[in-house]
Every structure is written in C-alpha cells, then in structure tokens.
Amino acid sequence: MPLIGYARVSTEDQVTDAQTDVLKAAGCVEIFREHMSGAKASRPELAKALARVRRGDVLVVARLDRLARSLSHLLAVIAELDAKGAHFKSLADPIDTTTPQGRFALQVLGAVAELERALIQERTKDGLRAAKKRGRIGGNPKLRAGDRDAIQRIVDAKAANYFERVNRTAEHWLPIVRQMRPDHRWQDVVRVLNAKRDGVSGAPLPQWTVERLKRAVKCFAAEGLIEPRLLHQAASRKVSSERLVTLVAGIKRANPDLTLAQIGAQLEAMYERTPRGGTRWAPSSVKSLLDRAEKLRLLDAETL
C-alpha cells in the first residue's frame, strides 16, 4: 500500500520537519506540507493530498490533530477516503483503517460524533428560541454589514466545499476527461460519462452537463491537478481514425460491460460517422477500433 503523508503547522514561522521525519520513517513516498491554522475550513495542501490518493493508498498523519479541526471533519475525511477505496492511519493514535482494531476505534468515534451533533443541535435550538424572545436578529453581523473579508471567507469556504465534492468521484470521470479532451467536444465527453453513470448500479456518480463538467475541470486545473490543455477548444468534427480510436476507447473504459452493438448504438446517438463516412456502425467496425485502442494501450488505466 503506497503511503501518502500529510503534515501541518499553524503558522509560517513553524516548521514541519519533526512531522516529516516521522512520516518518512513510516515509509511515506510523498508528503504534503501545510502552513495553515487547524480552524481554517479551506486547506489547499490537504485538498491536493486527498486528490492524489488512489484506491489502495493510505493517507498518513503524525497525529490526529494535524489533520482534522473537529471529530466531524475527521470522519468526513475518512469517509471520502473510504469512498475511493483508500485508508487512513494516524501514527500516534489507534486509528488505522487497514486493521480491524483501527476500524473499531473509528466506529466508537463515529458514535461519539453523532451524540455530539445531537447535543449541539439541541443547544442551538434552545439558544435561537431564547434570542427570538428577546428580539435579537440571527445571522452574521459582518455579512449583513457587507464586510469584504467576511464575504471572501464565505466564497473561499464554498470553493473548498465544491472541490471536495467533485474530488469524491474524480476517479470515475477524470481519467475519461484526460483521455478524450481536447480531441473531443464537451458534449461527447458528457455523453460518455453519463453512459458510465447509467451503467454502474448503485454508484453515487453525478449527472453531468457540459457546464458542470467544465466547472469541475477548471477547478482541478486551477489547483494544478490537471493539464490546462484539457480546456482548449476541441478540434473540428472531421472523421479521423485516431479520434475515433480514442472515442471508442473512452466509451469502453467508462462502461466495460458494453457490447460491440451497444457501443455502435452510442456512436450513432452521438452522430459519429464511421471511418468510411457511413452513419450505421457495424460491430466489426467497433471491434477494429477497439483492437487498435488495445494495441495503443488506451484501454489500460496505467497508461493515463
């Protein structure tokens, strides 16, 4: 299991050397270093670490307080890793989701967090009722006054929440985008991704539109996690055998269970012409393109 380290200190004056040494000794092959207060909701390096983690990887921290600002935040991060098939380990605490004991400790923390949320909700309701009786207006006074710093913090928090949301499903859509863009139109990529969504039973995959997909790709490009060229304008829709090979490979990677006839039907729905310019796709034509894609290793995840 590849180990991905995350180290954090609260200010620029502090250093992460002590945590880094511990993480290296534990076998971490890559370490993300953050200079940010634990109270901050938006942490760019943590977001990059979570985006870097793949199935089977382990995110490692020296201590729990270096990762999470609260118990609920910790559980949210672990849930995100679990959705990717990845694990979490704290070197100084009994939390290691690769072991039965670590998973049990996590379940205990989850029960405590649920009780904590219920108590907070009840106290909040009591406080709001008491304030209402006294005629007090709820909400953030700085936002009501138009404070720019307060507004910017809200904007940053929303941006961080959006990144975390799209990052949870990145392993399903990002490889297809990398393979197809910018050689194919956004509409074609969306059709392929939505076909994958419809073909995966019970998978929490989003229903894509061109606008939603562009926004997600721009977000990842702004974080430096993908190549900006993916946002370039697509080439013309001339019949190109190379373009058809990558398109068919993308459809097959998105939904490996599709038959040759089903892939052909999808190509016809996308108004793609055959290499000879025809409008009807025969299974043999699809198979020929898939054979070429296999020789080029376009069906191999490691190639990407």
C-alpha positions in Angstrom: 0.0 0.0 0.0 1.6 3.3 -1.0 1.7 5.7 1.9 0.8 9.4 1.3 1.9 11.7 4.2 0.3 15.0 5.4 2.0 17.4 7.8 0.5 20.6 9.1 1.7 23.5 11.3 -0.4 26.5 12.3 1.8 29.4 11.2 4.5 30.3 8.6 7.0 30.6 11.4 6.7 27.0 12.4 8.3 24.1 10.5 7.0 20.7 9.6 10.4 19.0 10.0 9.5 16.9 13.0 6.3 15.5 11.4 8.1 15.0 8.1 10.8 12.9 9.7 8.2 10.7 11.4 6.2 10.3 8.2 9.4 9.4 6.2 10.4 6.9 8.8 6.9 5.3 8.5 7.5 4.8 4.7 5.6 7.7 3.2 6.6 8.0 -0.5 5.1 11.5 -0.9 4.4 14.2 1.8 2.2 17.3 1.6 3.2 20.1 3.9 0.7 22.8 5.0 1.2 26.1 6.9 -2.4 26.8 8.0 -4.5 27.0 11.2 -6.5 24.0 12.0 -9.6 26.2 12.3 -9.5 27.0 8.6 -12.1 25.2 6.6 -10.1 25.6 3.3 -6.7 23.9 3.3 -5.2 23.7 -0.2 -2.5 21.1 0.6 -5.0 18.7 2.3 -7.2 19.0 -0.7 -4.3 18.1 -3.0 -3.4 15.2 -0.8 -6.9 13.8 -1.0 -7.0 14.3 -4.7 -3.6 12.5 -5.0 -4.8 9.4 -3.0 -5.9 6.5 -5.2 -7.5 3.1 -4.4 -5.4 1.1 -2.0 -3.3 4.1 -0.9 -3.1 5.1 2.8 -3.2 8.8 4.0 -0.8 9.0 7.0 -0.5 11.8 9.6 1.7 12.0 12.7 -1.2 12.9 15.0 -4.9 13.3 14.5 -4.9 17.0 15.4 -2.6 17.6 12.4 -5.4 16.5 10.1 -8.9 17.4 11.4 -10.2 20.6 13.0 -13.0 18.5 14.7 -14.3 15.0 15.1 -16.9 15.5 12.4 -14.2 16.8 10.0 -12.1 13.7 10.7 -15.0 11.4 9.9 -15.8 13.3 6.8 -12.2 12.9 5.5 -12.1 9.2 6.3 -15.5 8.7 4.6 -14.0 10.4 1.5 -11.0 8.1 1.6 -13.3 5.1 2.1 -15.3 6.1 -1.0 -12.1 6.0 -3.0 -11.1 2.6 -1.6 -8.2 4.2 0.3 -7.3 4.1 4.0 -6.2 6.4 6.9 -3.6 6.0 9.6 -2.5 8.2 12.5 0.9 7.2 13.8 0.4 8.5 17.4 -3.2 7.3 17.7 -5.1 3.9 17.5 -6.6 4.9 14.2 -5.6 2.6 11.3 -8.5 1.7 8.9 -6.4 -1.1 7.4 -6.8 -3.1 10.6 -9.9 -4.4 12.4 -8.9 -2.7 15.7 -8.5 0.6 13.9 -11.9 0.3 12.2 -13.5 -0.5 15.6 -11.9 2.7 17.1 -13.3 4.6 14.2 -16.8 3.3 14.9 -16.5 4.4 18.5 -15.5 7.9 17.3 -18.5 7.9 15.0 -20.9 7.2 17.8 -19.4 10.0 19.9 -19.6 12.4 16.9 -23.3 11.5 16.4 -24.0 12.2 20.1 -22.0 15.5 19.9 -24.1 16.6 16.8 -27.4 15.9 18.6 -26.3 17.9 21.7 -25.1 20.8 19.6 -28.4 20.9 17.6 -30.4 20.9 20.8 -28.3 23.7 22.4 -28.6 25.7 19.2 -32.3 25.4 19.1 -32.6 26.5 22.7 -30.3 29.5 22.0 -32.3 30.6 19.0 -35.6 30.3 20.9 -34.2 32.4 23.7 -32.8 35.0 21.3 -36.1 35.3 19.4 -38.0 36.0 22.6 -35.6 38.9 23.2 -36.0 40.3 19.7 -32.4 39.5 18.5 -31.8 39.1 14.8 -29.9 36.0 13.8 -27.1 35.7 11.2 -23.6 37.0 10.8 -23.5 40.8 11.5 -20.4 41.2 9.3 -22.2 39.7 6.3 -25.2 42.0 7.0 -22.8 45.0 7.0 -21.1 43.9 3.8 -17.7 43.2 5.3 -15.4 42.2 2.4 -13.2 39.9 4.4 -16.2 38.0 5.8 -17.7 37.7 2.3 -14.3 36.4 0.9 -14.1 33.8 3.7 -17.6 32.6 2.7 -16.5 32.4 -1.0 -13.3 30.5 -0.1 -15.2 28.0 2.0 -17.8 27.4 -0.8 -14.9 26.9 -3.3 -13.2 24.4 -0.9 -16.5 22.5 -0.3 -17.1 22.3 -4.1 -13.6 20.9 -4.7 -14.1 18.3 -2.0 -17.4 17.3 -3.5 -16.2 16.8 -7.1 -13.0 15.2 -5.8 -15.0 12.3 -4.3 -15.9 11.0 -7.7 -12.8 12.1 -9.6 -11.6 8.6 -10.1 -14.7 7.9 -12.2 -14.7 10.9 -14.5 -11.2 12.4 -14.6 -9.4 9.6 -16.5 -12.1 9.7 -19.2 -11.7 13.5 -19.5 -7.9 13.2 -19.7 -8.3 10.6 -22.5 -10.9 12.4 -24.6 -10.1 16.1 -24.2 -9.4 18.2 -26.1 -9.7 15.9 -29.1 -13.5 15.5 -28.5 -16.2 18.0 -27.8 -17.5 18.5 -24.3 -20.9 17.2 -25.4 -19.3 13.9 -26.4 -17.4 13.5 -23.1 -20.6 14.2 -21.2 -22.4 11.5 -23.1 -19.7 9.0 -22.4 -19.6 9.9 -18.6 -23.4 9.7 -18.3 -23.4 6.4 -20.1 -21.0 5.2 -17.4 -23.2 6.6 -14.7 -26.2 4.7 -16.0 -24.3 1.5 -16.4 -23.0 1.4 -12.8 -25.5 0.1 -10.3 -25.7 2.0 -7.0 -22.7 4.2 -7.8 -23.0 7.8 -6.4 -22.0 9.3 -9.7 -23.2 12.8 -10.8 -25.5 13.5 -13.8 -23.2 15.6 -15.9 -23.9 18.6 -18.1 -21.4 20.5 -20.2 -21.4 23.4 -17.8 -20.9 21.2 -14.7 -18.1 19.2 -16.3 -16.3 22.4 -17.5 -16.6 23.8 -14.0 -15.1 20.7 -12.4 -12.2 20.6 -14.9 -11.5 24.3 -14.4 -11.5 23.8 -10.6 -8.9 21.0 -10.9 -6.8 23.0 -13.4 -6.8 26.0 -11.0 -5.4 23.6 -8.3 -2.7 22.4 -10.7 -4.0 18.9 -10.6 -4.7 18.5 -14.4 -3.3 19.9 -17.6 -4.7 23.3 -18.7 -4.7 22.0 -22.3 -7.8 19.9 -21.5 -9.8 23.2 -21.5 -8.6 24.1 -25.0 -11.2 24.2 -27.8 -11.9 20.9 -29.4 -10.7 20.1 -32.9 -13.2 20.1 -35.8 -15.5 17.1 -36.1 -13.9 15.7 -39.2 -13.7 12.0 -39.4 -10.3 11.0 -38.0 -9.4 7.4 -37.3 -7.2 8.5 -34.4 -10.0 10.5 -32.9 -12.5 7.6 -33.3 -10.0 5.3 -31.6 -9.8 7.5 -28.5 -13.5 8.0 -28.5 -14.3 4.3 -28.6 -11.6 3.6 -26.0 -13.2 6.3 -23.8 -16.7 4.7 -24.1 -15.3 1.2 -23.3 -13.3 2.5 -20.3 -16.3 4.3 -19.0 -18.5 1.2 -19.2 -16.5 -2.1 -19.8 -19.7 -4.2 -19.9 -21.0 -2.6 -23.1 -21.2 -5.0 -26.1 -19.9 -4.0 -29.6 -23.5 -3.4 -30.7 -24.2 -1.2 -27.8 -21.0 0.9 -28.4 -22.1 1.2 -32.0 -25.5 2.4 -31.0 -23.9 5.0 -28.7 -21.7 6.2 -31.5 -24.8 6.6 -33.7 -26.6 8.6 -30.9 -23.5 10.9 -30.9 -23.8 11.3 -34.7 -20.4 9.9 -35.2 -19.6 8.7 -38.7 -17.7 5.5 -39.4 -14.1 5.7 -40.8 -15.7 5.4 -44.3 -18.2 8.1 -43.6 -21.2 6.0 -43.0 -23.9 6.6 -40.4 -24.5 3.0 -39.3 -22.0 1.3 -37.1 -21.4 -2.4 -37.5 -19.9 -4.5 -34.6 -17.0 -5.3 -36.8 -16.1 -1.6 -37.2 -16.3 -1.1 -33.5 -14.1 -4.2 -32.8 -11.5 -2.9 -35.3 -11.2 0.4 -33.4 -11.1 -1.4 -30.0 -8.3 -3.6 -31.3 -6.3 -0.5 -32.3 -7.0 1.1 -28.9 -5.7 -2.0 -27.1 -2.5 -2.0 -29.1 -2.0 1.6 -28.2 -2.8 0.7 -24.5 -5.7 3.2 -24.4 -7.7 0.7 -22.5 -5.0 0.4 -19.8 -5.6 2.6 -16.8 -1.9 2.7 -16.1 -1.3 4.4 -19.4 -3.1 7.5 -18.2 
